[in-house]
Amino acid sequence: MAVIQKHGKNYSPDLVCHKENHPSDKIGVPGCHKRWPEHTTWSRPVARVWTVVLLLGTCLLYCARVAMPICAVSMAEQFSWSKRESGMVLGSFFWGYCFTQVFGGYVSDRVGGEKVLLLSAAAWGSMTAFTPILAHFCSQPILSMTLARFLMGLLQAHVMHITSLTLVIGGAGSLMLDLYGWESVFYVSGLLSVLWAYCMWKYLLKGEGPIITLESLGSGGPQSKLSKRHWLRLLKQPAVCAVIVTHLCTASTFFTLLSWLPTFFKDTFPDAKGWVFNVIPWLVAIPSSLFSGCLSDHLISQGFDTASVRKLMQFFSMGVSSVFTLLLCGNTTFPWAVAFVSATMGLTTFSHSGVSVNVQDLAPSCAGALFGVMNTCGAFSGVLMVYFSGYLIEATGSWATVFALITTVNLLGLCTFLAFAEARRVDIDSSKIRHHNIHI
């Protein structure tokens, strides 16, 4: 998140431009300085280049992230893992993920997001490519896989994921898994990530950096706009607490579904094609996410209260989606199971227009830092939910308990959001603004 916000503002070597007499750079931008000017914007060609580069990089990041869930069944069969052990491996990613959320944003603010992104991409790509080697040459594959997943989360935590990219990754990963074995998924995604990092370093950063020193971490970059006292006051606001709790619930249920759905389909429908259940739900999620954004913008432009619109979007995301999640508890055929999962994942994306953007309504002056706190809490709950789900499956032998748990957590988050969420600014003195908030 911090990486994209930094680039979206005004910073990056060879990217921000001044209308002075300087030679053009290699991507057609005249007169670019390697300084941090206060009020500059990207030219349209530069913005397009970096948009494509970051989109591709995020795709590769998510490819590496979902490699383990896609291959979990095959690896569990080969290494004789129980459901609880599979849950430990899948959940270990989120331990690393939650540890470096805030730190990654801090380092990005101090030394530049592109340096952090470059280092982490090279590191997570290398770790992904070496994962099969660790699994085959270590005497305890369960320990090596747990460590590898932890480091993957540690290296990826500062980059925002894009849900819709799972469409491409799910299909390609499933085909590679069926044709060439689970090792190929890790090799391809890891090596492509390293190649992407090299191309970014060579052609966009012109072979410079990344050089991160202790001095650069301690100086430079924008300072926080809020003091510790103001942060404490902010976190005491019921609306802020509601956003954190709701995001925690949303993230934990999403991470659980993301981690365990491939295993659910393989266990319940062993003859089903992997590319079907790894692609169709995300094929529904893409237009659903876009539709929710257009719908929320339209409602707000028509004069509906912002808080009411946020709550409506979250009701679809956590309330209506839970209905389809509960339908998975019964005996269903494969087509109906795919339909229910597709509806669940599609409706879940409505949170992109609910709690995910509500943080910007509440505290635009520190939305990035607050979102980092939310993601940290969500990742930590993801650890517990993913592992506990594996324990439930092993203890009860039923997937219904997992889906019931997901529904319970969703309803808890939804009730919290409906009761306490607002859309007025709480990071400034409320007496300075006028805002009428209508609750539903």
DOKOLZA-219448 format. One line per field, with one value per residue (C-alpha): residue number from 1; residue in one letter; x, y, z. Coordinates in Angstrom, 1 decimal, always signed. Layout:
N
i <- NUM,...
aa <- A,...
px <- X,...
py <- Y,...
pz <- Z,...
***
This chain:
440
i <- 1,2,3,4,5,6,7,8,9,10,11,12,13,14,15,16,17,18,19,20,21,22,23,24,25,26,27,28,29,30,31,32,33,34,35,36,37,38,39,40,41,42,43,44,45,46,47,48,49,50,51,52,53,54,55,56,57,58,59,60,61,62,63,64,65,66,67,68,69,70,71,72,73,74,75,76,77,78,79,80,81,82,83,84,85,86,87,88,89,90,91,92,93,94,95,96,97,98,99,100,101,102,103,104,105,106,107,108,109,110,111,112,113,114,115,116,117,118,119,120,121,122,123,124,125,126,127,128,129,130,131,132,133,134,135,136,137,138,139,140,141,142,143,144,145,146,147,148,149,150,151,152,153,154,155,156,157,158,159,160,161,162,163,164,165,166,167,168,169,170,171,172,173,174,175,176,177,178,179,180,181,182,183,184,185,186,187,188,189,190,191,192,193,194,195,196,197,198,199,200,201,202,203,204,205,206,207,208,209,210,211,212,213,214,215,216,217,218,219,220,221,222,223,224,225,226,227,228,229,230,231,232,233,234,235,236,237,238,239,240,241,242,243,244,245,246,247,248,249,250,251,252,253,254,255,256,257,258,259,260,261,262,263,264,265,266,267,268,269,270,271,272,273,274,275,276,277,278,279,280,281,282,283,284,285,286,287,288,289,290,291,292,293,294,295,296,297,298,299,300,301,302,303,304,305,306,307,308,309,310,311,312,313,314,315,316,317,318,319,320,321,322,323,324,325,326,327,328,329,330,331,332,333,334,335,336,337,338,339,340,341,342,343,344,345,346,347,348,349,350,351,352,353,354,355,356,357,358,359,360,361,362,363,364,365,366,367,368,369,370,371,372,373,374,375,376,377,378,379,380,381,382,383,384,385,386,387,388,389,390,391,392,393,394,395,396,397,398,399,400,401,402,403,404,405,406,407,408,409,410,411,412,413,414,415,416,417,418,419,420,421,422,423,424,425,426,427,428,429,430,431,432,433,434,435,436,437,438,439,440
aa <- M,A,V,I,Q,K,H,G,K,N,Y,S,P,D,L,V,C,H,K,E,N,H,P,S,D,K,I,G,V,P,G,C,H,K,R,W,P,E,H,T,T,W,S,R,P,V,A,R,V,W,T,V,V,L,L,L,G,T,C,L,L,Y,C,A,R,V,A,M,P,I,C,A,V,S,M,A,E,Q,F,S,W,S,K,R,E,S,G,M,V,L,G,S,F,F,W,G,Y,C,F,T,Q,V,F,G,G,Y,V,S,D,R,V,G,G,E,K,V,L,L,L,S,A,A,A,W,G,S,M,T,A,F,T,P,I,L,A,H,F,C,S,Q,P,I,L,S,M,T,L,A,R,F,L,M,G,L,L,Q,A,H,V,M,H,I,T,S,L,T,L,V,I,G,G,A,G,S,L,M,L,D,L,Y,G,W,E,S,V,F,Y,V,S,G,L,L,S,V,L,W,A,Y,C,M,W,K,Y,L,L,K,G,E,G,P,I,I,T,L,E,S,L,G,S,G,G,P,Q,S,K,L,S,K,R,H,W,L,R,L,L,K,Q,P,A,V,C,A,V,I,V,T,H,L,C,T,A,S,T,F,F,T,L,L,S,W,L,P,T,F,F,K,D,T,F,P,D,A,K,G,W,V,F,N,V,I,P,W,L,V,A,I,P,S,S,L,F,S,G,C,L,S,D,H,L,I,S,Q,G,F,D,T,A,S,V,R,K,L,M,Q,F,F,S,M,G,V,S,S,V,F,T,L,L,L,C,G,N,T,T,F,P,W,A,V,A,F,V,S,A,T,M,G,L,T,T,F,S,H,S,G,V,S,V,N,V,Q,D,L,A,P,S,C,A,G,A,L,F,G,V,M,N,T,C,G,A,F,S,G,V,L,M,V,Y,F,S,G,Y,L,I,E,A,T,G,S,W,A,T,V,F,A,L,I,T,T,V,N,L,L,G,L,C,T,F,L,A,F,A,E,A,R,R,V,D,I,D,S,S,K,I,R,H,H,N,I,H,I
px <- +0.0,+2.8,+4.6,+1.6,+0.7,+4.3,+4.4,+1.0,+2.1,+5.3,+8.3,+10.7,+14.1,+13.9,+10.1,+9.3,+9.9,+10.7,+10.4,+14.0,+16.8,+17.7,+18.1,+15.4,+15.5,+15.3,+11.5,+10.8,+10.5,+12.3,+14.4,+13.8,+15.6,+16.5,+15.2,+12.0,+10.2,+7.1,+4.6,+5.2,+3.3,+4.1,+3.8,+1.2,+3.7,+5.6,+2.4,+1.4,+4.7,+4.7,+1.1,+1.8,+5.0,+3.3,+0.3,+2.6,+4.6,+1.4,+0.3,+3.6,+3.4,-0.1,+1.1,+3.8,+1.3,-1.3,+1.2,+1.0,-2.9,-3.1,-0.4,-1.4,-3.4,-0.6,+2.1,+0.0,-0.4,+3.4,+4.6,+1.7,+0.5,-2.6,-5.1,-3.7,-0.2,-1.5,-3.2,+0.1,+2.0,-0.8,-1.2,+2.5,+2.5,+0.3,+2.7,+5.3,+2.7,+1.5,+5.0,+6.2,+3.0,+3.9,+7.6,+7.4,+5.4,+7.9,+10.9,+9.1,+8.5,+12.2,+14.1,+11.5,+8.9,+10.7,+13.7,+11.7,+9.6,+12.8,+14.4,+11.3,+10.5,+14.0,+13.8,+10.3,+11.0,+14.1,+12.4,+9.5,+11.9,+13.8,+10.7,+10.7,+14.4,+13.8,+11.0,+12.9,+16.3,+15.2,+14.6,+11.5,+9.6,+6.8,+9.3,+11.0,+7.7,+6.5,+9.7,+9.5,+5.9,+6.7,+9.5,+7.2,+4.8,+7.6,+8.8,+5.4,+3.6,+4.1,+2.6,-1.2,-2.7,-5.3,-7.9,-8.9,-5.4,-6.3,-8.3,-5.2,-3.1,-5.6,-6.0,-2.3,-1.3,-3.8,-2.7,+1.0,+0.1,-1.8,+0.8,+4.2,+3.7,+3.5,+7.2,+6.6,+4.2,+6.9,+9.7,+7.8,+6.3,+9.6,+11.8,+9.4,+9.4,+13.2,+13.1,+10.6,+12.8,+15.8,+14.0,+12.6,+16.1,+17.7,+15.3,+13.2,+15.7,+18.6,+20.7,+20.8,+20.1,+18.7,+20.9,+19.3,+21.3,+20.6,+21.0,+18.4,+16.0,+16.4,+16.1,+14.3,+10.7,+7.6,+6.9,+3.7,+1.0,-0.4,+1.4,+1.2,-1.4,-3.5,-3.1,-4.4,-7.4,-8.0,-7.9,-10.4,-13.0,-15.8,-15.9,-12.1,-12.4,-15.3,-13.3,-10.4,-12.6,-14.6,-11.5,-10.1,-13.1,-13.3,-9.6,-9.6,-12.6,-11.1,-7.7,-9.4,-11.4,-8.4,-6.2,-8.7,-11.0,-8.7,-8.4,-12.2,-12.9,-10.2,-11.5,-15.2,-15.0,-11.7,-12.5,-13.1,-10.8,-8.7,-8.8,-12.6,-12.9,-9.7,-10.9,-14.7,-15.1,-12.6,-14.2,-17.3,-15.3,-13.8,-17.1,-18.6,-15.8,-16.1,-19.9,-19.7,-17.5,-19.7,-22.8,-21.4,-20.2,-23.6,-25.5,-23.3,-23.6,-27.4,-27.3,-27.4,-25.5,-21.9,-22.1,-25.3,-23.7,-20.6,-22.8,-24.9,-21.8,-20.6,-24.0,-23.7,-20.0,-20.5,-24.2,-25.5,-22.3,-22.6,-25.9,-24.1,-21.3,-23.9,-25.3,-22.0,-22.6,-25.1,-24.7,-24.3,-23.2,-20.0,-21.8,-23.8,-20.7,-18.9,-21.9,-22.1,-18.4,-18.6,-21.4,-19.6,-16.4,-18.2,-20.2,-17.1,-15.5,-18.2,-16.1,-13.8,-16.5,-17.3,-14.8,-11.7,-12.5,-14.2,-10.8,-10.3,-13.6,-12.6,-8.9,-7.6,-4.6,-3.3,-5.2,-2.1,-0.8,-4.2,-4.7,-1.4,-2.7,-5.9,-3.9,-1.7,-4.7,-6.3,-3.2,-2.9,-6.5,-5.8,-3.1,-5.5,-8.4,-6.4,-4.8,-7.9,-9.8,-7.4,-7.8,-11.6,-11.5,-9.2,-11.1,-14.7,-14.0,-16.5,-16.1,-19.4,-17.7,-15.3,-18.1,-20.1,-17.0,-16.6,-20.2,-20.0,-17.0,-18.6,-21.7,-19.7,-17.8,-21.0,-22.9,-19.9,-19.8,-23.6,-23.6,-20.6,-19.4,-19.5,-18.2,-17.3,-13.7,-12.4,-8.8,-9.7,-11.8,-15.4,-16.5,-14.7,-16.8,-20.4,-21.6,-24.9,-24.6,-27.6,-27.6,-29.4
py <- +0.0,+2.4,+1.7,+2.6,+5.6,+6.9,+6.5,+7.9,+11.2,+12.6,+10.5,+8.2,+8.7,+9.6,+9.9,+13.4,+16.2,+19.9,+22.1,+23.0,+22.4,+18.8,+15.9,+13.4,+10.1,+6.7,+6.5,+9.9,+12.2,+15.5,+16.9,+14.5,+15.2,+12.6,+14.7,+14.8,+18.0,+18.8,+19.6,+17.6,+15.0,+12.3,+12.9,+10.7,+8.4,+7.8,+7.1,+4.6,+2.8,+2.5,+1.5,-1.5,-2.4,-2.3,-4.3,-7.0,-7.0,-7.4,-10.2,-12.0,-11.3,-12.9,-15.8,-16.6,-16.0,-18.5,-21.2,-23.0,-23.1,-24.4,-27.1,-27.9,-31.0,-32.6,-31.7,-33.0,-36.3,-36.6,-35.6,-37.2,-34.0,-33.9,-31.1,-29.5,-29.6,-28.2,-25.4,-24.6,-24.3,-22.2,-20.0,-19.3,-16.9,-14.5,-14.5,-12.9,-10.8,-9.1,-8.5,-6.1,-4.2,-1.0,-1.4,-1.8,+1.4,+3.2,+2.1,+3.1,+6.6,+7.0,+5.5,+5.3,+2.7,+1.5,+0.4,-1.6,-3.1,-4.1,-5.8,-7.6,-8.8,-10.3,-11.9,-13.4,-14.6,-16.4,-17.9,-19.1,-20.8,-22.5,-23.8,-27.2,-27.7,-27.0,-29.5,-32.3,-31.9,-31.2,-34.1,-32.3,-30.8,-29.5,-27.3,-26.0,-25.2,-23.4,-21.3,-20.6,-19.4,-17.2,-15.6,-15.1,-13.2,-11.2,-10.1,-9.4,-7.6,-4.0,-4.6,-4.3,-7.4,-7.4,-10.1,-10.3,-11.4,-14.8,-15.5,-15.8,-17.3,-19.9,-21.2,-21.2,-22.7,-25.4,-26.3,-26.4,-28.5,-31.1,-31.2,-30.8,-31.3,-28.9,-28.0,-26.2,-23.7,-22.6,-22.5,-20.5,-18.0,-17.5,-17.1,-14.7,-12.5,-12.4,-11.5,-8.7,-7.3,-7.3,-5.6,-3.0,-2.3,-2.3,-0.2,+1.9,+2.6,+2.7,+0.2,+2.4,+1.2,-0.3,+1.2,+1.3,+2.6,+3.2,+6.9,+6.9,+5.1,+7.7,+10.7,+12.0,+11.4,+12.9,+12.9,+11.7,+14.3,+13.0,+12.9,+10.0,+11.8,+12.3,+8.7,+7.5,+9.8,+8.5,+4.9,+5.6,+6.7,+4.0,+4.5,+3.8,+0.7,-0.5,-0.2,-2.2,-4.9,-5.2,-5.3,-7.9,-10.1,-9.5,-10.3,-13.4,-15.0,-14.1,-15.6,-18.7,-19.2,-18.4,-20.9,-23.8,-23.7,-25.7,-28.4,-28.4,-29.0,-31.7,-33.5,-33.2,-33.6,-35.5,-35.9,-32.2,-30.2,-27.8,-25.0,-24.9,-24.1,-22.0,-19.8,-19.4,-17.8,-15.1,-14.7,-13.6,-11.5,-9.2,-7.7,-7.8,-5.7,-3.2,-3.1,-2.4,+0.6,+2.0,+1.4,+3.1,+6.1,+6.4,+6.2,+8.9,+11.1,+10.8,+12.3,+9.2,+9.4,+8.1,+6.1,+4.4,+3.5,+2.0,+0.0,-1.2,-2.4,-4.2,-5.8,-7.5,-8.4,-10.0,-10.6,-11.8,-13.7,-15.6,-17.1,-18.7,-19.8,-21.6,-23.4,-25.1,-26.9,-29.2,-32.0,-30.2,-31.2,-29.9,-27.3,-26.0,-25.8,-23.8,-21.5,-21.0,-20.3,-17.9,-16.0,-15.9,-14.5,-12.1,-10.6,-10.5,-8.0,-5.4,-4.7,-2.8,-0.1,-0.5,-0.9,-0.7,+2.9,+3.9,+4.5,+7.3,+8.8,+8.8,+9.8,+11.0,+12.6,+9.3,+6.7,+4.9,+4.3,+3.4,+0.9,-0.6,-1.1,-2.7,-5.0,-6.1,-7.0,-8.8,-10.8,-11.9,-13.0,-14.8,-16.9,-18.0,-18.7,-20.6,-22.8,-23.3,-24.3,-27.1,-28.2,-28.2,-30.3,-32.8,-33.0,-33.1,-34.5,-31.9,-28.9,-27.5,-26.5,-24.3,-22.6,-22.1,-20.4,-18.1,-17.1,-16.4,-14.2,-12.4,-11.6,-10.4,-7.9,-6.9,-6.1,-4.1,-2.0,-1.4,-0.3,+2.0,+2.9,+6.6,+8.5,+11.8,+12.9,+12.0,+13.0,+16.7,+18.8,+17.9,+21.5,+22.7,+20.7,+20.0,+16.6,+14.9,+11.1,+8.9,+5.5,+2.5
pz <- +0.0,+0.9,-2.4,-4.5,-2.5,-2.7,-6.4,-6.8,-5.2,-6.3,-5.9,-7.7,-9.2,-12.9,-12.6,-11.3,-13.8,-13.9,-16.9,-17.0,-19.5,-18.8,-21.2,-21.7,-20.0,-21.6,-21.4,-23.0,-20.0,-20.4,-17.6,-14.7,-11.4,-8.8,-6.0,-4.0,-5.0,-3.0,-5.8,-8.9,-10.8,-13.3,-17.0,-18.6,-20.4,-17.2,-15.3,-17.9,-17.8,-14.0,-14.0,-16.3,-14.4,-11.0,-12.3,-13.7,-10.5,-8.4,-10.6,-10.0,-6.3,-6.1,-8.3,-5.7,-2.9,-4.1,-5.2,-1.9,-1.7,-5.3,-4.6,-1.0,-1.8,-4.0,-1.4,+1.5,-0.4,-1.2,+2.3,+4.3,+6.0,+8.1,+7.7,+10.8,+9.4,+6.1,+8.0,+9.8,+6.5,+4.9,+7.9,+8.4,+5.5,+7.5,+10.4,+8.2,+6.5,+9.7,+11.1,+8.3,+7.3,+9.3,+8.9,+5.2,+4.9,+7.2,+5.1,+1.9,+3.3,+4.2,+1.2,-1.5,-2.4,-5.5,-3.6,-1.1,-3.9,-5.9,-2.9,-1.8,-5.3,-5.8,-2.4,-2.6,-6.1,-5.0,-2.0,-4.2,-6.7,-3.9,-2.2,-4.0,-3.3,+0.4,+0.4,-1.2,+0.5,+4.0,+6.4,+7.8,+4.8,+7.1,+9.0,+5.8,+4.2,+7.2,+7.3,+3.6,+3.8,+6.8,+4.9,+1.9,+4.0,+5.5,+2.1,+0.6,+3.4,+2.1,-1.3,-1.9,-3.5,-6.3,-6.0,-9.6,-10.6,-9.1,-12.3,-14.5,-11.8,-10.7,-14.3,-15.2,-11.9,-12.1,-15.6,-14.6,-11.6,-13.7,-16.5,-14.8,-11.1,-8.2,-8.4,-11.7,-10.1,-7.7,-10.2,-12.8,-10.4,-8.6,-11.6,-13.3,-10.2,-10.2,-13.9,-13.3,-10.5,-12.8,-15.6,-13.2,-11.9,-15.4,-17.4,-15.0,-12.2,-14.7,-12.7,-9.6,-6.0,-4.1,-1.4,+2.0,+4.9,+8.6,+7.9,+5.2,+7.5,+10.2,+8.1,+5.1,+4.0,+5.3,+9.0,+10.5,+10.5,+13.8,+17.2,+19.5,+21.5,+18.4,+17.4,+20.8,+20.4,+16.9,+18.0,+20.7,+18.2,+17.9,+14.1,+13.8,+16.0,+14.0,+10.7,+12.2,+13.6,+10.4,+8.2,+10.6,+10.1,+6.4,+5.8,+8.0,+6.2,+2.8,+3.7,+4.9,+1.8,-0.4,+1.5,+1.8,-1.2,-3.5,-0.8,-0.2,-3.9,-4.2,-1.1,-1.9,-5.7,-6.4,-10.1,-10.8,-13.0,-11.0,-13.5,-13.1,-9.4,-9.4,-12.2,-12.3,-8.8,-9.7,-13.1,-11.1,-8.7,-11.3,-12.6,-9.1,-7.7,-10.5,-10.2,-6.5,-7.0,-9.8,-7.7,-4.6,-6.6,-8.3,-5.0,-3.4,-6.4,-6.2,-2.7,-0.5,+2.7,+2.4,+5.6,+4.5,+1.2,+2.9,+5.2,+2.3,+0.5,+3.6,+4.1,+0.7,+1.3,+4.7,+5.1,+1.8,+1.0,+4.2,+2.9,+0.0,+2.3,+4.5,+1.5,+1.1,+4.4,+2.8,+0.2,-3.1,-6.6,-8.1,-10.3,-7.4,-5.2,-7.8,-8.1,-4.4,-4.1,-7.0,-5.4,-2.1,-3.6,-5.9,-3.1,-0.8,-3.2,-2.3,+0.8,-1.6,-1.7,+2.0,+4.9,+2.6,+1.5,+4.8,+6.3,+3.7,+4.8,+8.5,+8.4,+5.0,+6.7,+7.8,+5.8,+4.7,+8.2,+9.5,+6.6,+7.6,+11.1,+9.7,+7.4,+10.3,+12.4,+9.4,+8.7,+12.4,+12.4,+9.1,+10.9,+13.5,+11.2,+8.6,+11.2,+13.3,+10.2,+9.5,+13.1,+12.7,+9.5,+11.1,+14.4,+12.9,+9.4,+8.1,+6.0,+7.4,+10.6,+8.6,+6.6,+9.8,+11.4,+8.4,+8.6,+12.3,+11.9,+9.0,+11.0,+13.9,+11.7,+9.9,+13.2,+14.4,+11.2,+11.1,+14.7,+14.8,+11.3,+10.2,+7.2,+8.9,+9.5,+12.9,+12.4,+12.8,+15.1,+14.2,+15.0,+11.9,+9.5,+9.0,+8.1,+8.5,+9.0,+8.5,+10.0,+8.5
***
